Amino acid sequence: MTRDKLVQKTIQHLSKLPNQKIQEVSDYAETLLRGIDQKILAEGMQQLVSEAKAFDFLAEDDDLYSAADVIEKYGDQR
């Protein structure tokens, strides 16, 4: 079924519903749209963070400590 036909069919169904049920359908549609908006926003933020250079210095720094520097190891059986 094409999008236009589906929209027309939905409108026909809505026209038969009482006002209370139309409000419920409207609220549900808003919830669906909000979820889509949040997903788009999250994906955009993820892309910005992945392209950002703010944390590049962490990959470039030499390691200051190694496992040999550890004095006490937790869970070690002595």
KEVEXLUM-972030 format. One record per residue (C-alpha): residue in one letter; x negated, y, z negated. Coordinates in nm, 2 decimals. Example, Ala and Ser with C-alpha at 12.3 -4.5 7.8 and 13.67 -1.06 7.14 Angstrom:
<nuzas>
A  -1.23  -0.45  -0.78
S  -1.37  -0.11  -0.71
</nuzas>
This chain:
<nuzas>
M  0.00  0.00  0.00
T  -0.14  0.34  0.09
R  -0.20  0.61  -0.17
D  0.08  0.83  -0.03
K  0.33  0.55  -0.03
L  0.23  0.46  -0.39
V  0.27  0.82  -0.50
Q  0.62  0.84  -0.34
K  0.72  0.51  -0.50
T  0.60  0.63  -0.84
I  0.80  0.96  -0.80
Q  1.11  0.76  -0.71
H  1.07  0.56  -1.03
L  1.00  0.87  -1.24
S  1.31  1.04  -1.11
K  1.52  0.76  -1.26
L  1.36  0.77  -1.61
P  1.49  0.97  -1.90
N  1.29  1.28  -2.01
Q  1.13  1.10  -2.31
K  0.99  0.83  -2.08
I  0.87  1.08  -1.83
Q  0.68  1.25  -2.11
E  0.52  0.92  -2.21
V  0.41  0.86  -1.84
S  0.27  1.22  -1.83
D  0.07  1.16  -2.15
Y  -0.06  0.84  -2.02
A  -0.17  1.00  -1.69
E  -0.35  1.27  -1.89
T  -0.53  1.00  -2.09
L  -0.64  0.83  -1.77
L  -0.77  1.16  -1.63
R  -0.95  1.25  -1.95
G  -1.13  0.92  -1.94
I  -1.24  0.98  -1.58
D  -1.36  1.33  -1.67
Q  -1.56  1.19  -1.96
K  -1.72  0.93  -1.75
I  -1.82  1.18  -1.48
L  -1.96  1.41  -1.76
A  -2.15  1.13  -1.92
E  -2.30  1.02  -1.58
G  -2.40  1.38  -1.50
M  -2.57  1.41  -1.84
Q  -2.75  1.08  -1.80
Q  -2.88  1.20  -1.46
L  -3.00  1.53  -1.60
V  -3.18  1.36  -1.88
S  -3.34  1.10  -1.66
E  -3.47  1.38  -1.43
A  -3.58  1.60  -1.71
K  -3.95  1.64  -1.78
A  -3.91  1.73  -2.14
F  -4.04  1.40  -2.28
D  -4.31  1.33  -2.02
F  -4.57  1.42  -2.27
L  -4.49  1.10  -2.47
A  -4.60  0.88  -2.18
E  -4.91  1.08  -2.13
D  -5.04  1.09  -2.49
D  -5.29  0.83  -2.60
D  -5.18  0.59  -2.87
L  -5.29  0.72  -3.20
Y  -5.25  0.39  -3.39
S  -5.27  0.02  -3.31
A  -5.17  -0.30  -3.49
A  -5.52  -0.31  -3.64
D  -5.44  0.01  -3.84
V  -5.16  -0.16  -4.03
I  -5.26  -0.22  -4.39
E  -4.95  -0.40  -4.52
K  -4.73  -0.61  -4.29
Y  -4.37  -0.68  -4.41
G  -4.26  -1.04  -4.40
D  -4.62  -1.16  -4.42
Q  -4.66  -1.48  -4.62
R  -4.98  -1.46  -4.83
</nuzas>
